[in-house]
Structure formats: C-alpha cells, structure tokens
Amino acid sequence: MDRLVFYHHPQAENFSLRYSSASLADIRSRREQSDESTKLIGYPFETLVYVLYEGDTEIESAQDIDFDRE
C-alpha cells in the first residue's frame, strides 16, 4: 500500500496540512487549539494516521490581489 498523505485537503484546496498524529486525542486537542478553520482526515495505513488541515475560508476576488505587473 502506498503511504500517500495529501498536502492540500482533497476536497478543499485552500486547506493545507498542519499536523499529523496516530493519536486521535492528540489531533483533536490540536484542532481545539487552532484559531483557523480546520478539517480532519484519517488515513487508513497499517496504523491509522490522522491529519489536521487548516485553511483560510475567505476567497479573495482577483481584483483584490496585488499583482507585480513588471
């Protein structure tokens, strides 16, 4: 079995990997301490691995982004 953990949440690209653990209690504690929006996935490896993703749910308009035009 390939051991692949996504850096970005598979269904929400604006959420990035922040922390992983084999302990559900540990990952839940980290989630409670986070000030950001979070998503949690359990990856079914030989030992279940939990991954906490944090993200910014505010999506800016392209007009609001500061581009370097040079």
Residue, then its C-alpha position, 0 to 999 in steps of 0.5 A: m500500500d502506498r503511504l500517500v498523505f495529501y498536502h492540500h485537503p482533497q476536497a478543499e484546496n485552500f486547506s493545507l496540512r498542519y499536523s499529523s498524529a496516530s493519536l486521535a486525542d492528540i489531533r483533536s486537542r490540536r484542532e481545539q487549539s487552532d484559531e483557523s478553520t480546520k478539517l480532519i482526515g484519517y488515513p487508513f495505513e497499517t496504523l491509522v494516521y490522522v491529519l489536521y488541515e487548516g485553511d483560510t475560508e475567505i476567497e479573495s476576488a482577483q481584483d483584490i490581489d496585488f499583482d507585480r505587473e513588471 
